[in-house]
Amino acid sequence: MVADERKVAMVFGGSGFVGRYMVKRLAQRGYVVRVGVRDPDRATFLKPMGNLGQIVPMAASVRDETSVAALVAGAEVVINCVGILYETGSQTFQALHAEAPGRIGRAAAAAGVRHVVHVSAIGADAASPSVYARTKAEGEAALRAAFPAAVVLRPSIVFGPEDNFFNQFAALARVLPALPMFGGGTTRFQPVYVGDVADAAMACLDRAETAGKTFELGGPKVYTFREILEFILRTTGRKRFLVSIPYSVGAVQARLFELLPKPLLTRDQLLLLQRDNVVSPGALTLADLGITPKAVEAIVPTYLARFRRGGPRAPAA
């Protein structure tokens, strides 16, 4: 498909796990895709997803009003995929989750953008004890105040070849004799495939009735944390103890992990683990967008094969 230069999309955080799938689908639809990232040189891997010159990584700071306005100018579609799991320096929950969406919404409104899609998270709640969840809710509210027609997507845990969930626990199982289950492993999750999240965003561009709506995105099955760990161990052919750790003990461990450049666990993440991460009763879902979600069992084993005992070609347990 030859890109129509009059049709521009802007993706903030487009080199991230979810963002790259948004970029690919927009390119397939013929958009010239601007990709807002902190370091454009590290986003050049996106260019082969489109035709020559169709995907353009650009230096962006969602913390700067002028930068955001310049990148949004002339765009028909704006998608915000910026998000962090832990804070480092100026990359704070307040700056990226709470303040940036409002800034993007104001710029989009001023530029006459047609569609704004914002990737938030299930669990976004202004009353949550977790700073992550509270700032996600603040960001949604700020965006809607500036751009009421924005669509908000709230996925549960997102899985796919580049994910930092199934891959991380499979990597830990390769080197540790036991895996931790905080709070007994009873927290429930509804993992959703990254491609389904991207397809949801594209469906929102096609359906006028989605304007101003919030969709909670989950896969076809709910799992406890224990069930997810057991699935990872079966898939990789490893036998490991699952050790229940009280949240109080986990908080002490998390305080130490937070000293690492890339912490495996933070106290704020422990607060998130104390609440189920599943689609709410009565919420709009993937089904309302005409999407049948893909199952964990159909996708995850294909990329966890590299963690299998005996190598990728070894049969799963």
N, C-alpha and C positions, 0 to 999 in steps of 0.2 A: 504494500500500500504506500503510495506517495504521500508524504506529509503535506497538508495544506497549511501554509505559513500564516494564514489568517486565524488559525485555530490553535490557541496556545493554552497549555496547562502548566500550573506551577505546583510543584510538590515540595513542601518543606520536610526535611528529614528523609529525602528520597533514596539515600544510600543505605538506610537502615534495613533491618530484617523485613518489616512490613512494607516500607516505602518502596523498595526495589520492585516488588510485585505490582504496586500501583503504577510505577513508571513504565513497566513492560506493557501493561494492559492499555494505558493511555497511548503509548506509541503504536500499538496494534490498531488503535482506533484512528490513527492519523494525526494525533496532536503533535505539535512541537512541544517538547517537555522540558521546561526549566526545572532543574533539580537544585534546590537550595540546601547547601551543606557548608560546614565550617571549613573543610579542606577539599576544594574541587579536584585536586590531583588524586585523592583517594576514592573518587567516585567515577573515574574514567572507565571502570569495569562495566558501567551501565550502558555505555555507548553502543556496543554491539546488539543491544536489545531493540535498536531502531535503525533507520536508514542513516546515511551519512549526514551529519549535522542536525539530526532530528532530536537527539537527547543532549541537553546542554547543562553540564554541572556548573553551578555558579556559587561564588562565595556569598554566604548569607549569615546574618545574625538575627535570630528571632527576638533578641533582646533590644534591637535598635529599630526605632520607628521608621527612620529614613530608608534603611536597608530593606525592610519589609515592603514599604510602599513602592520602591523602585522595582522589586522583583515581581510584584503583583500586577503592576501596570500592564494593561493590554491582554491580560489573561481572561479566558472564558471560565476556566475551572481552577480552583485552588483546593489542594488537599494538604492537611496538616497531619504528619505522622511523627512529629517530634515528641520524644518521651524518654525518660531515664528511669532506671531502677534504683539508683543510689546517687547521692550528690557528690560532686567534686568541684572545688573552687567556685567559680561563678556559675557553674552548671547546677543550679538549685531547683528543687521542686517549685518553689515560688516563682522563679523567673521563667521556667520553661513550661510548667503545667498550668499555672494560674494566670500569669500575666501575658504570655505570648499569644494564646488563642484570641484574647480580646484585641491585641494589637493587629493580628492577622485579619480579624473580622472588620475592624475599622478601615484598614487599608483596602480590603476587598469591597466594602460598601462604597468607599470613595472612588474606586476604580471602575465601578459598575460590573463587577464580576457576576456571572450568572449562577454558578454553583460553588458552594463551599462544603467540603466534607471534612469532618474532624474526627480523628481516631482517639478515643478516650479509653475507658476501661470499665468492665463490670466492677462494681464496688465503689465507684465514684460517689462520695457522700460527704456533704458539708459537715456532718456531725461525726464522722469517723475519727477514731483515735489515731489513725495513721495519717501522717503528713502527705504521703503519696496520694491516698484516696481523697483527702480533703482538697488538695490543690487541683486534682483532676476535676472535682465538682466545681471549684471556683472558676477554672478555665472554661468549662462548659457554659456557665452562667455569663461570664464576660463575653464569650463569643456570641451567644444568643442575644445579649443586649445590643451588640454592635451589628450583628447580621442575623436577624430573626429566622431567616429561611435556611440557615445552615443545618446540615444533617449531622447528627452525632452517632458514631458507631462505638459501641461498648463491647469489645470482645472479652471472652474469658482468656485463659492461657492460650497463646497462639503457638501452634506447632508447625514445623516444616523443616527442611534440610538444614537451615541456618539457625534454628532456634537455640535459645539459651536455657532450655528447661530439660527436655528429654536428653539432649546431648550432654548437658552438664552432669546429670545424674548417672548416665551411662559411663562417662569418663571417670567419675568418682568410684563407681563400682569396679572399675578396672584396677584401681590401686588401693582401695580401702577394704578391710575385712568386714565392715558393717556400714550400713547407711542409716542416717538419723531420721526419725519420724517425730517431729515436734507435736506435742499434744496428743500423742498416740496415733497420729496419722488418720484422724477422722474427718479432717477438712475436706469438703467436696469441691471438685473442679469439673468444668465442662469444656475440655480443650477443643479449640476450633482451628481448622486448617487455614494457613496463611493465604492460600489461593482463594478460599471462600470469603475471607475478609476483603480481599481486593475485588472480587466479583461483586460483593455487596456494595462497595463504593461505586463501581461502574453501573450497577442497577439503579442507584440513586440518581445518577446523571440522566438516566433514561425516563425516570418516573417522576412527573411533576408532583404527584401526591405525597412524595416523601419529604418535601420541603418542610423544614422546621421540626422534623420528627427525630426521635431517638430509637435506635435499634440495638438490642442486646444480642450478641452473636455467640452462640455456643454450638458445639458439635452434637451428634446424635445420641451421645451417651454421657452420663454423669459418673465420675469415679471418685473414690476417696483417695487421699494421698497415699495410703498404704497400697491400694489397688494399682496405682500408677507405678510405684516402685516395684511391685511384684511383676507387673507387665514388662518393665524395663529389664529386670533380671531374667525373666523367661526368654525374652527376645534376644538377649545377648549371651544366653547360655551360661550365666554365672550364678553361683550360690553365695549369698551374702546374708548375714544377720540383719534384721531390721530392728533397730533399737529405739524404743520410745523415750523421748526426752521431754520433761516438763518445760513449759514455756519460760518459767522462771530461770531454769538452768540455761535454756537457749539464749536468754537475754544476756547472760554473762558471757557466753561464747561469742555472741554477735558483737558485743562491745570490743572484743579482741579482733574479730574478723574485720571490723570497720577500719582498723589501722592499715589494712592491706590496700594497695593501689586499686585492685578490683576485688572488693569484698565478696566472699561466697555467701554471706548472710549479714543482714543489718537488723537492728532492733525494730526499725519501721516495717521491714518485711515480715518479721515475726508477728507484728500487730495485724498485718493483712492475713496471715495464715490462720488467725483465730476466727475468721469469718468465711463462710462458704462463698465460692466464686462461681456461681451458676446463674443461668437466666432466670429473671424474676417472673413469677406467675402473672400472666396478662401482658407481658412486654411484647413489643413488636420484635420479630426475629428474622432469621434468614428465610424462613418459609414465606413470610410476607413479601419478600423480594424475589420469590420464585426460585430460591436456591436450596437444593438438597445437600446438606452438609456431609463432608467426607469423614469417614471414621478413622480414629487413631490407628486401629489395627490394619487399615488398608495402606497407610502412608508411612508411619513411623518405622516399621521394620526395614523399609528400603534404605533408610539412611543411618539406622543404628547398626547395620550389618558390619561396619568397620570396627565396631566395639566387640564383636562376637569372640568368644573364647575359641581359639584355633584359627581366627582370621575371618574375613568377610564371606568366604565360601562355605564356612562351617554351617551345618544345619542349626536352626534355632532350637532351643531346648523345648 
